[in-house]
Structures are given as C-alpha cells and as structure tokens.
C-alpha cells in the first residue's frame, strides 16, 4: 500500500469527512494530475510536490477537529518537508 496524505474532520468524536491521496505516484511527475500516473510508482530519491483539496462538508461546525497526517501504510522510509495548508472559501 502506498503512503497517503490524509485529512480527517471529526465532530463530537465521529468522522464527518475523510480524504486521502497517494503520495509516491506523484513524485517526479511534472503535472500531478496527468493521465500518466501509475499506482504506487514514483521516482526514487526525488523531491516533488503533492497537493490535494478537501471540500468542507456542510455538516462541519466551528470547533470540529481537523487532523492532517501522512499515513505510511507500507512502513518504508519516507522523507517529507515544508508542509503547508491553505484555506479557501
């Protein structure tokens, strides 16, 4: 299984939104949204940019918890740097 960026929103301890996107099949690819992506395939020892959008559901409320993680399912070595979060309305 490929490592993923994961965003989860919880309200009163219950998950109301969960989105994940594979990481390694986008590393070294110039345009991460191209049709040439292959599952779990990237370019070894290459830094790359990975991004994704999560639409906030209407049932989310002020005070809900947002968790952002890298879920490393295969437990292999994975280096990451320069996290950023942008909020859009």
PDB file of N, CA, C and O in Angstrom:
ATOM      1  N   UNK A   1       0.844  -1.183   0.000  1.00  0.00           N
ATOM      2  CA  UNK A   1       0.000   0.000   0.000  1.00  0.00           C
ATOM      3  C   UNK A   1       0.886   1.241   0.000  1.00  0.00           C
ATOM      4  O   UNK A   1       1.930   1.282   0.651  1.00  0.00           O
ATOM      5  N   UNK A   2       0.461   2.210  -0.717  1.00  0.00           N
ATOM      6  CA  UNK A   2       1.211   3.446  -0.893  1.00  0.00           C
ATOM      7  C   UNK A   2       0.942   4.435   0.242  1.00  0.00           C
ATOM      8  O   UNK A   2      -0.186   4.518   0.727  1.00  0.00           O
ATOM      9  N   UNK A   3       1.970   5.192   0.676  1.00  0.00           N
ATOM     10  CA  UNK A   3       1.737   6.247   1.665  1.00  0.00           C
ATOM     11  C   UNK A   3       0.739   7.284   1.139  1.00  0.00           C
ATOM     12  O   UNK A   3       0.673   7.538  -0.064  1.00  0.00           O
ATOM     13  N   UNK A   4      -0.027   7.872   2.046  1.00  0.00           N
ATOM     14  CA  UNK A   4      -1.041   8.859   1.660  1.00  0.00           C
ATOM     15  C   UNK A   4      -0.988  10.077   2.565  1.00  0.00           C
ATOM     16  O   UNK A   4      -0.663   9.980   3.748  1.00  0.00           O
ATOM     17  N   UNK A   5      -1.317  11.238   1.980  1.00  0.00           N
ATOM     18  CA  UNK A   5      -1.692  12.397   2.780  1.00  0.00           C
ATOM     19  C   UNK A   5      -3.151  12.188   3.133  1.00  0.00           C
ATOM     20  O   UNK A   5      -3.955  11.846   2.267  1.00  0.00           O
ATOM     21  N   UNK A   6      -3.503  12.389   4.392  1.00  0.00           N
ATOM     22  CA  UNK A   6      -4.879  12.181   4.831  1.00  0.00           C
ATOM     23  C   UNK A   6      -5.360  13.404   5.596  1.00  0.00           C
ATOM     24  O   UNK A   6      -4.637  13.960   6.423  1.00  0.00           O
ATOM     25  N   UNK A   7      -6.588  13.814   5.310  1.00  0.00           N
ATOM     26  CA  UNK A   7      -7.275  14.865   6.062  1.00  0.00           C
ATOM     27  C   UNK A   7      -8.549  14.246   6.637  1.00  0.00           C
ATOM     28  O   UNK A   7      -9.328  13.620   5.919  1.00  0.00           O
ATOM     29  N   UNK A   8      -8.746  14.434   7.940  1.00  0.00           N
ATOM     30  CA  UNK A   8      -9.940  13.909   8.597  1.00  0.00           C
ATOM     31  C   UNK A   8     -10.562  15.015   9.437  1.00  0.00           C
ATOM     32  O   UNK A   8      -9.857  15.737  10.142  1.00  0.00           O
ATOM     33  N   UNK A   9     -11.876  15.148   9.362  1.00  0.00           N
ATOM     34  CA  UNK A   9     -12.616  16.107  10.185  1.00  0.00           C
ATOM     35  C   UNK A   9     -13.537  15.305  11.092  1.00  0.00           C
ATOM     36  O   UNK A   9     -14.284  14.437  10.642  1.00  0.00           O
ATOM     37  N   UNK A  10     -13.462  15.623  12.403  1.00  0.00           N
ATOM     38  CA  UNK A  10     -14.275  14.910  13.395  1.00  0.00           C
ATOM     39  C   UNK A  10     -15.153  15.896  14.157  1.00  0.00           C
ATOM     40  O   UNK A  10     -14.725  16.996  14.506  1.00  0.00           O
ATOM     41  N   UNK A  11     -16.385  15.477  14.406  1.00  0.00           N
ATOM     42  CA  UNK A  11     -17.350  16.257  15.185  1.00  0.00           C
ATOM     43  C   UNK A  11     -17.849  15.358  16.308  1.00  0.00           C
ATOM     44  O   UNK A  11     -18.389  14.281  16.058  1.00  0.00           O
ATOM     45  N   UNK A  12     -17.666  15.806  17.545  1.00  0.00           N
ATOM     46  CA  UNK A  12     -18.076  15.013  18.715  1.00  0.00           C
ATOM     47  C   UNK A  12     -17.528  13.587  18.653  1.00  0.00           C
ATOM     48  O   UNK A  12     -18.224  12.631  18.994  1.00  0.00           O
ATOM     49  N   UNK A  13     -16.263  13.451  18.211  1.00  0.00           N
ATOM     50  CA  UNK A  13     -15.615  12.146  18.174  1.00  0.00           C
ATOM     51  C   UNK A  13     -15.958  11.275  16.981  1.00  0.00           C
ATOM     52  O   UNK A  13     -15.424  10.174  16.847  1.00  0.00           O
ATOM     53  N   UNK A  14     -16.839  11.747  16.113  1.00  0.00           N
ATOM     54  CA  UNK A  14     -17.244  10.976  14.935  1.00  0.00           C
ATOM     55  C   UNK A  14     -16.649  11.592  13.669  1.00  0.00           C
ATOM     56  O   UNK A  14     -16.637  12.814  13.522  1.00  0.00           O
ATOM     57  N   UNK A  15     -16.160  10.760  12.761  1.00  0.00           N
ATOM     58  CA  UNK A  15     -15.616  11.244  11.500  1.00  0.00           C
ATOM     59  C   UNK A  15     -16.752  11.728  10.604  1.00  0.00           C
ATOM     60  O   UNK A  15     -17.694  10.985  10.329  1.00  0.00           O
ATOM     61  N   UNK A  16     -16.656  12.992  10.144  1.00  0.00           N
ATOM     62  CA  UNK A  16     -17.654  13.533   9.214  1.00  0.00           C
ATOM     63  C   UNK A  16     -17.067  13.716   7.816  1.00  0.00           C
ATOM     64  O   UNK A  16     -17.808  13.885   6.847  1.00  0.00           O
ATOM     65  N   UNK A  17     -15.731  13.682   7.710  1.00  0.00           N
ATOM     66  CA  UNK A  17     -15.081  13.770   6.393  1.00  0.00           C
ATOM     67  C   UNK A  17     -13.720  13.101   6.482  1.00  0.00           C
ATOM     68  O   UNK A  17     -13.008  13.250   7.476  1.00  0.00           O
ATOM     69  N   UNK A  18     -13.363  12.365   5.442  1.00  0.00           N
ATOM     70  CA  UNK A  18     -12.056  11.708   5.361  1.00  0.00           C
ATOM     71  C   UNK A  18     -11.658  11.699   3.896  1.00  0.00           C
ATOM     72  O   UNK A  18     -12.390  11.192   3.047  1.00  0.00           O
ATOM     73  N   UNK A  19     -10.503  12.259   3.609  1.00  0.00           N
ATOM     74  CA  UNK A  19      -9.975  12.265   2.240  1.00  0.00           C
ATOM     75  C   UNK A  19      -8.510  11.883   2.294  1.00  0.00           C
ATOM     76  O   UNK A  19      -7.779  12.333   3.177  1.00  0.00           O
ATOM     77  N   UNK A  20      -8.077  11.061   1.359  1.00  0.00           N
ATOM     78  CA  UNK A  20      -6.672  10.691   1.269  1.00  0.00           C
ATOM     79  C   UNK A  20      -6.218  10.692  -0.176  1.00  0.00           C
ATOM     80  O   UNK A  20      -7.011  10.450  -1.086  1.00  0.00           O
ATOM     81  N   UNK A  21      -4.942  10.964  -0.384  1.00  0.00           N
ATOM     82  CA  UNK A  21      -4.377  10.962  -1.729  1.00  0.00           C
ATOM     83  C   UNK A  21      -3.012  10.286  -1.673  1.00  0.00           C
ATOM     84  O   UNK A  21      -2.225  10.539  -0.761  1.00  0.00           O
ATOM     85  N   UNK A  22      -2.736   9.422  -2.652  1.00  0.00           N
ATOM     86  CA  UNK A  22      -1.429   8.770  -2.733  1.00  0.00           C
ATOM     87  C   UNK A  22      -0.340   9.807  -2.924  1.00  0.00           C
ATOM     88  O   UNK A  22      -0.559  10.843  -3.551  1.00  0.00           O
ATOM     89  N   UNK A  23       0.832   9.522  -2.381  1.00  0.00           N
ATOM     90  CA  UNK A  23       1.963  10.441  -2.488  1.00  0.00           C
ATOM     91  C   UNK A  23       2.935  10.007  -3.571  1.00  0.00           C
ATOM     92  O   UNK A  23       3.243  10.782  -4.476  1.00  0.00           O
ATOM     93  N   UNK A  24       3.425   8.766  -3.488  1.00  0.00           N
ATOM     94  CA  UNK A  24       4.582   8.375  -4.297  1.00  0.00           C
ATOM     95  C   UNK A  24       4.331   8.355  -5.795  1.00  0.00           C
ATOM     96  O   UNK A  24       5.279   8.507  -6.565  1.00  0.00           O
ATOM     97  N   UNK A  25       3.101   8.175  -6.237  1.00  0.00           N
ATOM     98  CA  UNK A  25       2.881   8.157  -7.684  1.00  0.00           C
ATOM     99  C   UNK A  25       2.865   9.563  -8.278  1.00  0.00           C
ATOM    100  O   UNK A  25       2.689   9.718  -9.486  1.00  0.00           O
ATOM    101  N   UNK A  26       3.046  10.585  -7.446  1.00  0.00           N
ATOM    102  CA  UNK A  26       3.091  11.964  -7.939  1.00  0.00           C
ATOM    103  C   UNK A  26       4.495  12.557  -7.886  1.00  0.00           C
ATOM    104  O   UNK A  26       4.753  13.589  -8.504  1.00  0.00           O
ATOM    105  N   UNK A  27       5.405  11.915  -7.153  1.00  0.00           N
ATOM    106  CA  UNK A  27       6.764  12.428  -7.008  1.00  0.00           C
ATOM    107  C   UNK A  27       7.524  12.265  -8.319  1.00  0.00           C
ATOM    108  O   UNK A  27       7.557  11.179  -8.899  1.00  0.00           O
ATOM    109  N   UNK A  28       8.129  13.346  -8.773  1.00  0.00           N
ATOM    110  CA  UNK A  28       8.885  13.317 -10.011  1.00  0.00           C
ATOM    111  C   UNK A  28       8.036  13.508 -11.250  1.00  0.00           C
ATOM    112  O   UNK A  28       8.567  13.562 -12.359  1.00  0.00           O
ATOM    113  N   UNK A  29       6.716  13.612 -11.082  1.00  0.00           N
ATOM    114  CA  UNK A  29       5.807  13.857 -12.201  1.00  0.00           C
ATOM    115  C   UNK A  29       5.584  15.357 -12.282  1.00  0.00           C
ATOM    116  O   UNK A  29       5.239  15.983 -11.280  1.00  0.00           O
ATOM    117  N   UNK A  30       5.776  15.948 -13.464  1.00  0.00           N
ATOM    118  CA  UNK A  30       5.674  17.408 -13.581  1.00  0.00           C
ATOM    119  C   UNK A  30       4.276  17.916 -13.275  1.00  0.00           C
ATOM    120  O   UNK A  30       4.121  18.917 -12.575  1.00  0.00           O
ATOM    121  N   UNK A  31       3.269  17.248 -13.783  1.00  0.00           N
ATOM    122  CA  UNK A  31       1.887  17.635 -13.509  1.00  0.00           C
ATOM    123  C   UNK A  31       1.217  16.474 -12.796  1.00  0.00           C
ATOM    124  O   UNK A  31       0.939  15.440 -13.403  1.00  0.00           O
ATOM    125  N   UNK A  32       0.963  16.644 -11.526  1.00  0.00           N
ATOM    126  CA  UNK A  32       0.456  15.540 -10.712  1.00  0.00           C
ATOM    127  C   UNK A  32      -0.943  15.089 -11.112  1.00  0.00           C
ATOM    128  O   UNK A  32      -1.404  14.049 -10.642  1.00  0.00           O
ATOM    129  N   UNK A  33      -1.627  15.839 -11.962  1.00  0.00           N
ATOM    130  CA  UNK A  33      -2.968  15.427 -12.356  1.00  0.00           C
ATOM    131  C   UNK A  33      -2.999  14.825 -13.760  1.00  0.00           C
ATOM    132  O   UNK A  33      -4.073  14.712 -14.350  1.00  0.00           O
ATOM    133  N   UNK A  34      -1.851  14.439 -14.304  1.00  0.00           N
ATOM    134  CA  UNK A  34      -1.821  13.876 -15.652  1.00  0.00           C
ATOM    135  C   UNK A  34      -2.337  12.454 -15.663  1.00  0.00           C
ATOM    136  O   UNK A  34      -2.379  11.786 -14.629  1.00  0.00           O
ATOM    137  N   UNK A  35      -2.724  12.002 -16.823  1.00  0.00           N
ATOM    138  CA  UNK A  35      -3.248  10.655 -17.000  1.00  0.00           C
ATOM    139  C   UNK A  35      -2.156   9.598 -16.877  1.00  0.00           C
ATOM    140  O   UNK A  35      -2.454   8.408 -16.779  1.00  0.00           O
ATOM    141  N   UNK A  36      -0.889  10.025 -16.882  1.00  0.00           N
ATOM    142  CA  UNK A  36       0.234   9.085 -16.854  1.00  0.00           C
ATOM    143  C   UNK A  36       0.539   8.529 -15.468  1.00  0.00           C
ATOM    144  O   UNK A  36       1.485   7.755 -15.323  1.00  0.00           O
ATOM    145  N   UNK A  37      -0.217   8.891 -14.460  1.00  0.00           N
ATOM    146  CA  UNK A  37       0.053   8.401 -13.108  1.00  0.00           C
ATOM    147  C   UNK A  37      -0.180   6.899 -13.038  1.00  0.00           C
ATOM    148  O   UNK A  37      -1.140   6.378 -13.608  1.00  0.00           O
ATOM    149  N   UNK A  38       0.707   6.213 -12.335  1.00  0.00           N
ATOM    150  CA  UNK A  38       0.576   4.779 -12.138  1.00  0.00           C
ATOM    151  C   UNK A  38       0.539   4.512 -10.633  1.00  0.00           C
ATOM    152  O   UNK A  38       1.258   5.168  -9.879  1.00  0.00           O
ATOM    153  N   UNK A  39      -0.284   3.564 -10.182  1.00  0.00           N
ATOM    154  CA  UNK A  39      -0.378   3.294  -8.747  1.00  0.00           C
ATOM    155  C   UNK A  39       0.972   2.930  -8.141  1.00  0.00           C
ATOM    156  O   UNK A  39       1.696   2.084  -8.668  1.00  0.00           O
ATOM    157  N   UNK A  40       1.298   3.575  -7.032  1.00  0.00           N
ATOM    158  CA  UNK A  40       2.469   3.237  -6.223  1.00  0.00           C
ATOM    159  C   UNK A  40       3.795   3.335  -6.959  1.00  0.00           C
ATOM    160  O   UNK A  40       4.749   2.660  -6.571  1.00  0.00           O
ATOM    161  N   UNK A  41       3.894   4.137  -7.992  1.00  0.00           N
ATOM    162  CA  UNK A  41       5.136   4.286  -8.749  1.00  0.00           C
ATOM    163  C   UNK A  41       5.553   5.743  -8.730  1.00  0.00           C
ATOM    164  O   UNK A  41       4.762   6.627  -9.059  1.00  0.00           O
ATOM    165  N   UNK A  42       6.782   5.989  -8.347  1.00  0.00           N
ATOM    166  CA  UNK A  42       7.336   7.335  -8.355  1.00  0.00           C
ATOM    167  C   UNK A  42       8.787   7.258  -8.771  1.00  0.00           C
ATOM    168  O   UNK A  42       9.246   6.203  -9.208  1.00  0.00           O
ATOM    169  N   UNK A  43       9.506   8.330  -8.647  1.00  0.00           N
ATOM    170  CA  UNK A  43      10.923   8.355  -8.979  1.00  0.00           C
ATOM    171  C   UNK A  43      11.698   8.393  -7.665  1.00  0.00           C
ATOM    172  O   UNK A  43      11.555   9.333  -6.883  1.00  0.00           O
ATOM    173  N   UNK A  44      12.517   7.375  -7.426  1.00  0.00           N
ATOM    174  CA  UNK A  44      13.255   7.228  -6.171  1.00  0.00           C
ATOM    175  C   UNK A  44      14.246   8.374  -5.995  1.00  0.00           C
ATOM    176  O   UNK A  44      14.829   8.855  -6.966  1.00  0.00           O
ATOM    177  N   UNK A  45      14.432   8.810  -4.739  1.00  0.00           N
ATOM    178  CA  UNK A  45      15.377   9.870  -4.372  1.00  0.00           C
ATOM    179  C   UNK A  45      15.096  11.190  -5.082  1.00  0.00           C
ATOM    180  O   UNK A  45      16.023  11.931  -5.409  1.00  0.00           O
ATOM    181  N   UNK A  46      13.843  11.479  -5.316  1.00  0.00           N
ATOM    182  CA  UNK A  46      13.441  12.720  -5.973  1.00  0.00           C
ATOM    183  C   UNK A  46      12.439  13.438  -5.078  1.00  0.00           C
ATOM    184  O   UNK A  46      11.495  12.828  -4.577  1.00  0.00           O
ATOM    185  N   UNK A  47      12.649  14.746  -4.879  1.00  0.00           N
ATOM    186  CA  UNK A  47      11.667  15.552  -4.167  1.00  0.00           C
ATOM    187  C   UNK A  47      10.596  15.963  -5.157  1.00  0.00           C
ATOM    188  O   UNK A  47      10.880  16.175  -6.336  1.00  0.00           O
ATOM    189  N   UNK A  48       9.395  16.073  -4.693  1.00  0.00           N
ATOM    190  CA  UNK A  48       8.311  16.508  -5.557  1.00  0.00           C
ATOM    191  C   UNK A  48       7.212  17.129  -4.731  1.00  0.00           C
ATOM    192  O   UNK A  48       7.208  17.035  -3.504  1.00  0.00           O
ATOM    193  N   UNK A  49       6.297  17.753  -5.403  1.00  0.00           N
ATOM    194  CA  UNK A  49       5.201  18.439  -4.752  1.00  0.00           C
ATOM    195  C   UNK A  49       3.929  17.606  -4.881  1.00  0.00           C
ATOM    196  O   UNK A  49       3.625  17.089  -5.956  1.00  0.00           O
ATOM    197  N   UNK A  50       3.195  17.479  -3.791  1.00  0.00           N
ATOM    198  CA  UNK A  50       1.926  16.765  -3.796  1.00  0.00           C
ATOM    199  C   UNK A  50       0.902  17.672  -3.131  1.00  0.00           C
ATOM    200  O   UNK A  50       1.158  18.220  -2.058  1.00  0.00           O
ATOM    201  N   UNK A  51      -0.246  17.832  -3.757  1.00  0.00           N
ATOM    202  CA  UNK A  51      -1.290  18.658  -3.149  1.00  0.00           C
ATOM    203  C   UNK A  51      -2.650  18.029  -3.412  1.00  0.00           C
ATOM    204  O   UNK A  51      -2.822  17.248  -4.348  1.00  0.00           O
ATOM    205  N   UNK A  52      -3.604  18.383  -2.574  1.00  0.00           N
ATOM    206  CA  UNK A  52      -4.977  17.959  -2.817  1.00  0.00           C
ATOM    207  C   UNK A  52      -5.926  18.898  -2.095  1.00  0.00           C
ATOM    208  O   UNK A  52      -5.538  19.623  -1.179  1.00  0.00           O
ATOM    209  N   UNK A  53      -7.166  18.866  -2.524  1.00  0.00           N
ATOM    210  CA  UNK A  53      -8.198  19.733  -1.968  1.00  0.00           C
ATOM    211  C   UNK A  53      -9.241  18.877  -1.269  1.00  0.00           C
ATOM    212  O   UNK A  53      -9.567  17.779  -1.720  1.00  0.00           O
ATOM    213  N   UNK A  54      -9.757  19.389  -0.171  1.00  0.00           N
ATOM    214  CA  UNK A  54     -10.839  18.733   0.547  1.00  0.00           C
ATOM    215  C   UNK A  54     -11.958  19.750   0.694  1.00  0.00           C
ATOM    216  O   UNK A  54     -11.764  20.820   1.271  1.00  0.00           O
ATOM    217  N   UNK A  55     -13.118  19.415   0.175  1.00  0.00           N
ATOM    218  CA  UNK A  55     -14.272  20.294   0.356  1.00  0.00           C
ATOM    219  C   UNK A  55     -14.824  20.056   1.759  1.00  0.00           C
ATOM    220  O   UNK A  55     -15.098  18.922   2.150  1.00  0.00           O
ATOM    221  N   UNK A  56     -14.979  21.136   2.500  1.00  0.00           N
ATOM    222  CA  UNK A  56     -15.501  21.033   3.861  1.00  0.00           C
ATOM    223  C   UNK A  56     -17.006  20.778   3.781  1.00  0.00           C
ATOM    224  O   UNK A  56     -17.734  21.592   3.214  1.00  0.00           O
ATOM    225  N   UNK A  57     -17.479  19.674   4.333  1.00  0.00           N
ATOM    226  CA  UNK A  57     -18.905  19.355   4.251  1.00  0.00           C
ATOM    227  C   UNK A  57     -19.763  20.349   5.031  1.00  0.00           C
ATOM    228  O   UNK A  57     -19.293  20.993   5.969  1.00  0.00           O
ATOM    229  N   UNK A  58     -20.999  20.457   4.638  1.00  0.00           N
ATOM    230  CA  UNK A  58     -21.910  21.408   5.283  1.00  0.00           C
ATOM    231  C   UNK A  58     -22.214  21.023   6.728  1.00  0.00           C
ATOM    232  O   UNK A  58     -22.644  21.870   7.510  1.00  0.00           O
ATOM    233  N   UNK A  59     -21.997  19.754   7.097  1.00  0.00           N
ATOM    234  CA  UNK A  59     -22.283  19.345   8.473  1.00  0.00           C
ATOM    235  C   UNK A  59     -21.096  19.558   9.416  1.00  0.00           C
ATOM    236  O   UNK A  59     -21.102  19.044  10.534  1.00  0.00           O
ATOM    237  N   UNK A  60     -20.076  20.310   8.979  1.00  0.00           N
ATOM    238  CA  UNK A  60     -18.955  20.673   9.852  1.00  0.00           C
ATOM    239  C   UNK A  60     -19.294  21.957  10.599  1.00  0.00           C
ATOM    240  O   UNK A  60     -20.010  22.820  10.093  1.00  0.00           O
ATOM    241  N   UNK A  61     -18.763  22.061  11.811  1.00  0.00           N
ATOM    242  CA  UNK A  61     -19.075  23.198  12.665  1.00  0.00           C
ATOM    243  C   UNK A  61     -17.805  23.783  13.265  1.00  0.00           C
ATOM    244  O   UNK A  61     -16.778  23.109  13.343  1.00  0.00           O
ATOM    245  N   UNK A  62     -17.878  25.036  13.687  1.00  0.00           N
ATOM    246  CA  UNK A  62     -16.770  25.639  14.427  1.00  0.00           C
ATOM    247  C   UNK A  62     -16.476  24.750  15.626  1.00  0.00           C
ATOM    248  O   UNK A  62     -17.392  24.306  16.317  1.00  0.00           O
ATOM    249  N   UNK A  63     -15.205  24.494  15.868  1.00  0.00           N
ATOM    250  CA  UNK A  63     -14.813  23.639  16.979  1.00  0.00           C
ATOM    251  C   UNK A  63     -14.591  22.185  16.600  1.00  0.00           C
ATOM    252  O   UNK A  63     -14.086  21.413  17.415  1.00  0.00           O
ATOM    253  N   UNK A  64     -14.956  21.787  15.372  1.00  0.00           N
ATOM    254  CA  UNK A  64     -14.653  20.433  14.917  1.00  0.00           C
ATOM    255  C   UNK A  64     -13.140  20.276  14.803  1.00  0.00           C
ATOM    256  O   UNK A  64     -12.421  21.264  14.652  1.00  0.00           O
ATOM    257  N   UNK A  65     -12.661  19.053  14.873  1.00  0.00           N
ATOM    258  CA  UNK A  65     -11.227  18.771  14.821  1.00  0.00           C
ATOM    259  C   UNK A  65     -10.806  18.385  13.407  1.00  0.00           C
ATOM    260  O   UNK A  65     -11.434  17.541  12.768  1.00  0.00           O
ATOM    261  N   UNK A  66      -9.726  19.018  12.925  1.00  0.00           N
ATOM    262  CA  UNK A  66      -9.120  18.677  11.640  1.00  0.00           C
ATOM    263  C   UNK A  66      -7.775  18.032  11.926  1.00  0.00           C
ATOM    264  O   UNK A  66      -6.943  18.609  12.626  1.00  0.00           O
ATOM    265  N   UNK A  67      -7.559  16.839  11.388  1.00  0.00           N
ATOM    266  CA  UNK A  67      -6.291  16.132  11.536  1.00  0.00           C
ATOM    267  C   UNK A  67      -5.691  15.932  10.155  1.00  0.00           C
ATOM    268  O   UNK A  67      -6.365  15.455   9.242  1.00  0.00           O
ATOM    269  N   UNK A  68      -4.418  16.298  10.000  1.00  0.00           N
ATOM    270  CA  UNK A  68      -3.676  16.084   8.757  1.00  0.00           C
ATOM    271  C   UNK A  68      -2.488  15.188   9.077  1.00  0.00           C
ATOM    272  O   UNK A  68      -1.686  15.502   9.956  1.00  0.00           O
ATOM    273  N   UNK A  69      -2.377  14.075   8.364  1.00  0.00           N
ATOM    274  CA  UNK A  69      -1.287  13.136   8.631  1.00  0.00           C
ATOM    275  C   UNK A  69      -0.724  12.584   7.327  1.00  0.00           C
ATOM    276  O   UNK A  69      -1.342  12.685   6.267  1.00  0.00           O
ATOM    277  N   UNK A  70       0.453  12.006   7.435  1.00  0.00           N
ATOM    278  CA  UNK A  70       0.955  11.124   6.385  1.00  0.00           C
ATOM    279  C   UNK A  70       0.762   9.715   6.927  1.00  0.00           C
ATOM    280  O   UNK A  70       1.340   9.347   7.950  1.00  0.00           O
ATOM    281  N   UNK A  71      -0.046   8.941   6.238  1.00  0.00           N
ATOM    282  CA  UNK A  71      -0.347   7.571   6.637  1.00  0.00           C
ATOM    283  C   UNK A  71       0.575   6.662   5.840  1.00  0.00           C
ATOM    284  O   UNK A  71       0.322   6.394   4.665  1.00  0.00           O
ATOM    285  N   UNK A  72       1.641   6.188   6.469  1.00  0.00           N
ATOM    286  CA  UNK A  72       2.667   5.396   5.796  1.00  0.00           C
ATOM    287  C   UNK A  72       2.310   3.917   5.920  1.00  0.00           C
ATOM    288  O   UNK A  72       2.805   3.224   6.809  1.00  0.00           O
ATOM    289  N   UNK A  73       1.459   3.448   5.034  1.00  0.00           N
ATOM    290  CA  UNK A  73       0.893   2.109   5.121  1.00  0.00           C
ATOM    291  C   UNK A  73       1.913   0.990   4.963  1.00  0.00           C
ATOM    292  O   UNK A  73       1.774  -0.064   5.583  1.00  0.00           O
ATOM    293  N   UNK A  74       2.941   1.207   4.137  1.00  0.00           N
ATOM    294  CA  UNK A  74       3.905   0.126   3.903  1.00  0.00           C
ATOM    295  C   UNK A  74       5.097   0.192   4.851  1.00  0.00           C
ATOM    296  O   UNK A  74       5.976  -0.669   4.791  1.00  0.00           O
ATOM    297  N   UNK A  75       5.144   1.192   5.720  1.00  0.00           N
ATOM    298  CA  UNK A  75       6.180   1.352   6.749  1.00  0.00           C
ATOM    299  C   UNK A  75       7.581   1.546   6.174  1.00  0.00           C
ATOM    300  O   UNK A  75       8.559   1.413   6.910  1.00  0.00           O
ATOM    301  N   UNK A  76       7.710   1.857   4.874  1.00  0.00           N
ATOM    302  CA  UNK A  76       9.010   2.143   4.280  1.00  0.00           C
ATOM    303  C   UNK A  76       9.484   3.536   4.670  1.00  0.00           C
ATOM    304  O   UNK A  76       8.742   4.310   5.275  1.00  0.00           O
ATOM    305  N   UNK A  77      10.720   3.841   4.319  1.00  0.00           N
ATOM    306  CA  UNK A  77      11.289   5.155   4.613  1.00  0.00           C
ATOM    307  C   UNK A  77      10.626   6.193   3.717  1.00  0.00           C
ATOM    308  O   UNK A  77      10.505   5.994   2.508  1.00  0.00           O
ATOM    309  N   UNK A  78      10.203   7.289   4.310  1.00  0.00           N
ATOM    310  CA  UNK A  78       9.552   8.365   3.572  1.00  0.00           C
ATOM    311  C   UNK A  78      10.004   9.683   4.182  1.00  0.00           C
ATOM    312  O   UNK A  78       9.783   9.928   5.368  1.00  0.00           O
ATOM    313  N   UNK A  79      10.629  10.527   3.385  1.00  0.00           N
ATOM    314  CA  UNK A  79      11.064  11.845   3.860  1.00  0.00           C
ATOM    315  C   UNK A  79      10.081  12.894   3.360  1.00  0.00           C
ATOM    316  O   UNK A  79       9.643  12.848   2.211  1.00  0.00           O
ATOM    317  N   UNK A  80       9.738  13.834   4.225  1.00  0.00           N
ATOM    318  CA  UNK A  80       8.837  14.916   3.825  1.00  0.00           C
ATOM    319  C   UNK A  80       9.304  16.208   4.470  1.00  0.00           C
ATOM    320  O   UNK A  80       9.997  16.201   5.487  1.00  0.00           O
ATOM    321  N   UNK A  81       8.909  17.322   3.855  1.00  0.00           N
ATOM    322  CA  UNK A  81       9.354  18.630   4.332  1.00  0.00           C
ATOM    323  C   UNK A  81       8.383  19.686   3.814  1.00  0.00           C
ATOM    324  O   UNK A  81       7.668  19.465   2.837  1.00  0.00           O
ATOM    325  N   UNK A  82       8.370  20.817   4.474  1.00  0.00           N
ATOM    326  CA  UNK A  82       7.639  22.002   4.012  1.00  0.00           C
ATOM    327  C   UNK A  82       6.141  21.772   3.835  1.00  0.00           C
ATOM    328  O   UNK A  82       5.599  22.010   2.755  1.00  0.00           O
ATOM    329  N   UNK A  83       5.478  21.314   4.881  1.00  0.00           N
ATOM    330  CA  UNK A  83       4.019  21.206   4.869  1.00  0.00           C
ATOM    331  C   UNK A  83       3.423  22.603   4.774  1.00  0.00           C
ATOM    332  O   UNK A  83       3.964  23.551   5.343  1.00  0.00           O
ATOM    333  N   UNK A  84       2.341  22.729   4.076  1.00  0.00           N
ATOM    334  CA  UNK A  84       1.587  23.982   4.114  1.00  0.00           C
ATOM    335  C   UNK A  84       0.105  23.674   3.968  1.00  0.00           C
ATOM    336  O   UNK A  84      -0.286  22.691   3.338  1.00  0.00           O
ATOM    337  N   UNK A  85      -0.701  24.530   4.560  1.00  0.00           N
ATOM    338  CA  UNK A  85      -2.155  24.401   4.499  1.00  0.00           C
ATOM    339  C   UNK A  85      -2.714  25.726   4.022  1.00  0.00           C
ATOM    340  O   UNK A  85      -2.335  26.786   4.519  1.00  0.00           O
ATOM    341  N   UNK A  86      -3.606  25.662   3.066  1.00  0.00           N
ATOM    342  CA  UNK A  86      -4.297  26.863   2.587  1.00  0.00           C
ATOM    343  C   UNK A  86      -5.791  26.659   2.763  1.00  0.00           C
ATOM    344  O   UNK A  86      -6.332  25.619   2.388  1.00  0.00           O
ATOM    345  N   UNK A  87      -6.450  27.646   3.330  1.00  0.00           N
ATOM    346  CA  UNK A  87      -7.907  27.620   3.483  1.00  0.00           C
ATOM    347  C   UNK A  87      -8.526  28.436   2.364  1.00  0.00           C
ATOM    348  O   UNK A  87      -8.116  29.572   2.127  1.00  0.00           O
ATOM    349  N   UNK A  88      -9.489  27.883   1.686  1.00  0.00           N
ATOM    350  CA  UNK A  88     -10.195  28.573   0.593  1.00  0.00           C
ATOM    351  C   UNK A  88     -11.677  28.606   0.919  1.00  0.00           C
ATOM    352  O   UNK A  88     -12.224  27.674   1.510  1.00  0.00           O
ATOM    353  N   UNK A  89     -12.301  29.675   0.530  1.00  0.00           N
ATOM    354  CA  UNK A  89     -13.761  29.788   0.700  1.00  0.00           C
ATOM    355  C   UNK A  89     -14.428  29.877  -0.645  1.00  0.00           C
ATOM    356  O   UNK A  89     -15.653  29.977  -0.721  1.00  0.00           O
TER     357      UNK A  89
END
